[in-house]
Structure formats: C-alpha cells, structure tokens
Amino acid sequence: MRVKGNTERGMKTYMSIRQAAQATGLGESYIRKGVKERLIPGFYVAGQGSKFMVNVPMLLQQLEKQSQGNVTVE
C-alpha cells in the first residue's frame, strides 16, 4: 500500500527547506540559494507567503546526475 505523498522508501516527496536539509545533509543556505536561482525542484505554497516545498526525490536525482558527471575513468 502506498501512502499519498510518500515515496516507496517512506520519505515524504515534498518537504520544507529545513526538512529537506535535514533529510539530505545539504545546508539550508545551499538549498535556499538554489531555490532563488531556480535550480531546486519544488513549488511555493499558495497562501503561505514564501514557503517553498522541495521535491526531495527529484533533488536527489539531480545530485546523482551531477555526481556521475564528475567521475572520470582512467
């Protein structure tokens, strides 16, 4: 059974910036800068001022692709 809003691993799909930082080990400032530069996947919550919800699984996929691009085989 899948719970709405959760991934298969039990991690919530969308988290606040603070929660996403704790879950991923990334700094809040890194995530906030990425949000400002439109590099972090997610959305602003309507009616909540400037609350941004991070799509954590998509963020982790982005980081995985970036890290794979940094690998060189000799």
Phi and psi in radians as a Rosetta constraint file:
Dihedral C 1 N 2 CA 2 C 2 CIRCULARHARMONIC -1.716 0.35
Dihedral N 2 CA 2 C 2 N 3 CIRCULARHARMONIC 2.397 0.35
Dihedral C 2 N 3 CA 3 C 3 CIRCULARHARMONIC -1.623 0.35
Dihedral N 3 CA 3 C 3 N 4 CIRCULARHARMONIC 2.278 0.35
Dihedral C 3 N 4 CA 4 C 4 CIRCULARHARMONIC -0.979 0.35
Dihedral N 4 CA 4 C 4 N 5 CIRCULARHARMONIC 2.298 0.35
Dihedral C 4 N 5 CA 5 C 5 CIRCULARHARMONIC 1.552 0.35
Dihedral N 5 CA 5 C 5 N 6 CIRCULARHARMONIC -0.039 0.35
Dihedral C 5 N 6 CA 6 C 6 CIRCULARHARMONIC -1.993 0.35
Dihedral N 6 CA 6 C 6 N 7 CIRCULARHARMONIC 2.650 0.35
Dihedral C 6 N 7 CA 7 C 7 CIRCULARHARMONIC -1.534 0.35
Dihedral N 7 CA 7 C 7 N 8 CIRCULARHARMONIC 3.099 0.35
Dihedral C 7 N 8 CA 8 C 8 CIRCULARHARMONIC -1.077 0.35
Dihedral N 8 CA 8 C 8 N 9 CIRCULARHARMONIC -0.518 0.35
Dihedral C 8 N 9 CA 9 C 9 CIRCULARHARMONIC -1.457 0.35
Dihedral N 9 CA 9 C 9 N 10 CIRCULARHARMONIC 0.018 0.35
Dihedral C 9 N 10 CA 10 C 10 CIRCULARHARMONIC 1.552 0.35
Dihedral N 10 CA 10 C 10 N 11 CIRCULARHARMONIC -0.042 0.35
Dihedral C 10 N 11 CA 11 C 11 CIRCULARHARMONIC -1.454 0.35
Dihedral N 11 CA 11 C 11 N 12 CIRCULARHARMONIC 2.397 0.35
Dihedral C 11 N 12 CA 12 C 12 CIRCULARHARMONIC -1.107 0.35
Dihedral N 12 CA 12 C 12 N 13 CIRCULARHARMONIC 2.513 0.35
Dihedral C 12 N 13 CA 13 C 13 CIRCULARHARMONIC -1.225 0.35
Dihedral N 13 CA 13 C 13 N 14 CIRCULARHARMONIC -0.840 0.35
Dihedral C 13 N 14 CA 14 C 14 CIRCULARHARMONIC -1.926 0.35
Dihedral N 14 CA 14 C 14 N 15 CIRCULARHARMONIC 2.301 0.35
Dihedral C 14 N 15 CA 15 C 15 CIRCULARHARMONIC -2.382 0.35
Dihedral N 15 CA 15 C 15 N 16 CIRCULARHARMONIC 2.730 0.35
Dihedral C 15 N 16 CA 16 C 16 CIRCULARHARMONIC -1.143 0.35
Dihedral N 16 CA 16 C 16 N 17 CIRCULARHARMONIC 2.919 0.35
Dihedral C 16 N 17 CA 17 C 17 CIRCULARHARMONIC -1.037 0.35
Dihedral N 17 CA 17 C 17 N 18 CIRCULARHARMONIC -0.765 0.35
Dihedral C 17 N 18 CA 18 C 18 CIRCULARHARMONIC -1.096 0.35
Dihedral N 18 CA 18 C 18 N 19 CIRCULARHARMONIC -0.792 0.35
Dihedral C 18 N 19 CA 19 C 19 CIRCULARHARMONIC -1.123 0.35
Dihedral N 19 CA 19 C 19 N 20 CIRCULARHARMONIC -0.719 0.35
Dihedral C 19 N 20 CA 20 C 20 CIRCULARHARMONIC -1.114 0.35
Dihedral N 20 CA 20 C 20 N 21 CIRCULARHARMONIC -0.682 0.35
Dihedral C 20 N 21 CA 21 C 21 CIRCULARHARMONIC -1.094 0.35
Dihedral N 21 CA 21 C 21 N 22 CIRCULARHARMONIC -0.765 0.35
Dihedral C 21 N 22 CA 22 C 22 CIRCULARHARMONIC -1.158 0.35
Dihedral N 22 CA 22 C 22 N 23 CIRCULARHARMONIC -0.687 0.35
Dihedral C 22 N 23 CA 23 C 23 CIRCULARHARMONIC -1.277 0.35
Dihedral N 23 CA 23 C 23 N 24 CIRCULARHARMONIC -0.554 0.35
Dihedral C 23 N 24 CA 24 C 24 CIRCULARHARMONIC -1.767 0.35
Dihedral N 24 CA 24 C 24 N 25 CIRCULARHARMONIC -0.333 0.35
Dihedral C 24 N 25 CA 25 C 25 CIRCULARHARMONIC 1.501 0.35
Dihedral N 25 CA 25 C 25 N 26 CIRCULARHARMONIC 0.016 0.35
Dihedral C 25 N 26 CA 26 C 26 CIRCULARHARMONIC -1.410 0.35
Dihedral N 26 CA 26 C 26 N 27 CIRCULARHARMONIC 2.689 0.35
Dihedral C 26 N 27 CA 27 C 27 CIRCULARHARMONIC -1.304 0.35
Dihedral N 27 CA 27 C 27 N 28 CIRCULARHARMONIC 2.562 0.35
Dihedral C 27 N 28 CA 28 C 28 CIRCULARHARMONIC -1.017 0.35
Dihedral N 28 CA 28 C 28 N 29 CIRCULARHARMONIC -0.684 0.35
Dihedral C 28 N 29 CA 29 C 29 CIRCULARHARMONIC -1.143 0.35
Dihedral N 29 CA 29 C 29 N 30 CIRCULARHARMONIC -0.627 0.35
Dihedral C 29 N 30 CA 30 C 30 CIRCULARHARMONIC -1.093 0.35
Dihedral N 30 CA 30 C 30 N 31 CIRCULARHARMONIC -0.789 0.35
Dihedral C 30 N 31 CA 31 C 31 CIRCULARHARMONIC -1.177 0.35
Dihedral N 31 CA 31 C 31 N 32 CIRCULARHARMONIC -0.775 0.35
Dihedral C 31 N 32 CA 32 C 32 CIRCULARHARMONIC -1.062 0.35
Dihedral N 32 CA 32 C 32 N 33 CIRCULARHARMONIC -0.725 0.35
Dihedral C 32 N 33 CA 33 C 33 CIRCULARHARMONIC -1.108 0.35
Dihedral N 33 CA 33 C 33 N 34 CIRCULARHARMONIC -0.728 0.35
Dihedral C 33 N 34 CA 34 C 34 CIRCULARHARMONIC -1.115 0.35
Dihedral N 34 CA 34 C 34 N 35 CIRCULARHARMONIC -0.650 0.35
Dihedral C 34 N 35 CA 35 C 35 CIRCULARHARMONIC -1.115 0.35
Dihedral N 35 CA 35 C 35 N 36 CIRCULARHARMONIC -0.803 0.35
Dihedral C 35 N 36 CA 36 C 36 CIRCULARHARMONIC -1.056 0.35
Dihedral N 36 CA 36 C 36 N 37 CIRCULARHARMONIC -0.646 0.35
Dihedral C 36 N 37 CA 37 C 37 CIRCULARHARMONIC -1.563 0.35
Dihedral N 37 CA 37 C 37 N 38 CIRCULARHARMONIC 0.099 0.35
Dihedral C 37 N 38 CA 38 C 38 CIRCULARHARMONIC 1.077 0.35
Dihedral N 38 CA 38 C 38 N 39 CIRCULARHARMONIC 0.664 0.35
Dihedral C 38 N 39 CA 39 C 39 CIRCULARHARMONIC -1.837 0.35
Dihedral N 39 CA 39 C 39 N 40 CIRCULARHARMONIC -0.234 0.35
Dihedral C 39 N 40 CA 40 C 40 CIRCULARHARMONIC -1.781 0.35
Dihedral N 40 CA 40 C 40 N 41 CIRCULARHARMONIC 2.217 0.35
Dihedral C 40 N 41 CA 41 C 41 CIRCULARHARMONIC -1.262 0.35
Dihedral N 41 CA 41 C 41 N 42 CIRCULARHARMONIC 2.405 0.35
Dihedral C 41 N 42 CA 42 C 42 CIRCULARHARMONIC 2.747 0.35
Dihedral N 42 CA 42 C 42 N 43 CIRCULARHARMONIC -2.811 0.35
Dihedral C 42 N 43 CA 43 C 43 CIRCULARHARMONIC -2.708 0.35
Dihedral N 43 CA 43 C 43 N 44 CIRCULARHARMONIC 2.757 0.35
Dihedral C 43 N 44 CA 44 C 44 CIRCULARHARMONIC -1.503 0.35
Dihedral N 44 CA 44 C 44 N 45 CIRCULARHARMONIC 2.409 0.35
Dihedral C 44 N 45 CA 45 C 45 CIRCULARHARMONIC -1.429 0.35
Dihedral N 45 CA 45 C 45 N 46 CIRCULARHARMONIC 2.171 0.35
Dihedral C 45 N 46 CA 46 C 46 CIRCULARHARMONIC -1.111 0.35
Dihedral N 46 CA 46 C 46 N 47 CIRCULARHARMONIC 2.356 0.35
Dihedral C 46 N 47 CA 47 C 47 CIRCULARHARMONIC 1.396 0.35
Dihedral N 47 CA 47 C 47 N 48 CIRCULARHARMONIC 0.015 0.35
Dihedral C 47 N 48 CA 48 C 48 CIRCULARHARMONIC -1.956 0.35
Dihedral N 48 CA 48 C 48 N 49 CIRCULARHARMONIC 0.397 0.35
Dihedral C 48 N 49 CA 49 C 49 CIRCULARHARMONIC 1.208 0.35
Dihedral N 49 CA 49 C 49 N 50 CIRCULARHARMONIC -2.068 0.35
Dihedral C 49 N 50 CA 50 C 50 CIRCULARHARMONIC -1.887 0.35
Dihedral N 50 CA 50 C 50 N 51 CIRCULARHARMONIC 0.468 0.35
Dihedral C 50 N 51 CA 51 C 51 CIRCULARHARMONIC -1.268 0.35
Dihedral N 51 CA 51 C 51 N 52 CIRCULARHARMONIC 2.161 0.35
Dihedral C 51 N 52 CA 52 C 52 CIRCULARHARMONIC -1.910 0.35
Dihedral N 52 CA 52 C 52 N 53 CIRCULARHARMONIC 2.314 0.35
Dihedral C 52 N 53 CA 53 C 53 CIRCULARHARMONIC -1.859 0.35
Dihedral N 53 CA 53 C 53 N 54 CIRCULARHARMONIC 2.117 0.35
Dihedral C 53 N 54 CA 54 C 54 CIRCULARHARMONIC -1.515 0.35
Dihedral N 54 CA 54 C 54 N 55 CIRCULARHARMONIC 2.325 0.35
Dihedral C 54 N 55 CA 55 C 55 CIRCULARHARMONIC -1.459 0.35
Dihedral N 55 CA 55 C 55 N 56 CIRCULARHARMONIC 1.647 0.35
Dihedral C 55 N 56 CA 56 C 56 CIRCULARHARMONIC -1.132 0.35
Dihedral N 56 CA 56 C 56 N 57 CIRCULARHARMONIC -0.809 0.35
Dihedral C 56 N 57 CA 57 C 57 CIRCULARHARMONIC -1.034 0.35
Dihedral N 57 CA 57 C 57 N 58 CIRCULARHARMONIC -0.685 0.35
Dihedral C 57 N 58 CA 58 C 58 CIRCULARHARMONIC -1.194 0.35
Dihedral N 58 CA 58 C 58 N 59 CIRCULARHARMONIC -0.662 0.35
Dihedral C 58 N 59 CA 59 C 59 CIRCULARHARMONIC -1.081 0.35
Dihedral N 59 CA 59 C 59 N 60 CIRCULARHARMONIC -0.766 0.35
Dihedral C 59 N 60 CA 60 C 60 CIRCULARHARMONIC -1.121 0.35
Dihedral N 60 CA 60 C 60 N 61 CIRCULARHARMONIC -0.638 0.35
Dihedral C 60 N 61 CA 61 C 61 CIRCULARHARMONIC -1.107 0.35
Dihedral N 61 CA 61 C 61 N 62 CIRCULARHARMONIC -0.740 0.35
Dihedral C 61 N 62 CA 62 C 62 CIRCULARHARMONIC -1.046 0.35
Dihedral N 62 CA 62 C 62 N 63 CIRCULARHARMONIC -0.807 0.35
Dihedral C 62 N 63 CA 63 C 63 CIRCULARHARMONIC -1.117 0.35
Dihedral N 63 CA 63 C 63 N 64 CIRCULARHARMONIC -0.667 0.35
Dihedral C 63 N 64 CA 64 C 64 CIRCULARHARMONIC -1.081 0.35
Dihedral N 64 CA 64 C 64 N 65 CIRCULARHARMONIC -0.790 0.35
Dihedral C 64 N 65 CA 65 C 65 CIRCULARHARMONIC -1.097 0.35
Dihedral N 65 CA 65 C 65 N 66 CIRCULARHARMONIC -0.718 0.35
Dihedral C 65 N 66 CA 66 C 66 CIRCULARHARMONIC -1.107 0.35
Dihedral N 66 CA 66 C 66 N 67 CIRCULARHARMONIC -0.752 0.35
Dihedral C 66 N 67 CA 67 C 67 CIRCULARHARMONIC -1.189 0.35
Dihedral N 67 CA 67 C 67 N 68 CIRCULARHARMONIC -0.609 0.35
Dihedral C 67 N 68 CA 68 C 68 CIRCULARHARMONIC -1.151 0.35
Dihedral N 68 CA 68 C 68 N 69 CIRCULARHARMONIC -0.568 0.35
Dihedral C 68 N 69 CA 69 C 69 CIRCULARHARMONIC -1.237 0.35
Dihedral N 69 CA 69 C 69 N 70 CIRCULARHARMONIC -0.288 0.35
Dihedral C 69 N 70 CA 70 C 70 CIRCULARHARMONIC -1.586 0.35
Dihedral N 70 CA 70 C 70 N 71 CIRCULARHARMONIC -0.018 0.35
Dihedral C 70 N 71 CA 71 C 71 CIRCULARHARMONIC -1.586 0.35
Dihedral N 71 CA 71 C 71 N 72 CIRCULARHARMONIC 2.318 0.35
Dihedral C 71 N 72 CA 72 C 72 CIRCULARHARMONIC -2.104 0.35
Dihedral N 72 CA 72 C 72 N 73 CIRCULARHARMONIC 2.413 0.35
Dihedral C 72 N 73 CA 73 C 73 CIRCULARHARMONIC -1.833 0.35
Dihedral N 73 CA 73 C 73 N 74 CIRCULARHARMONIC 2.233 0.35
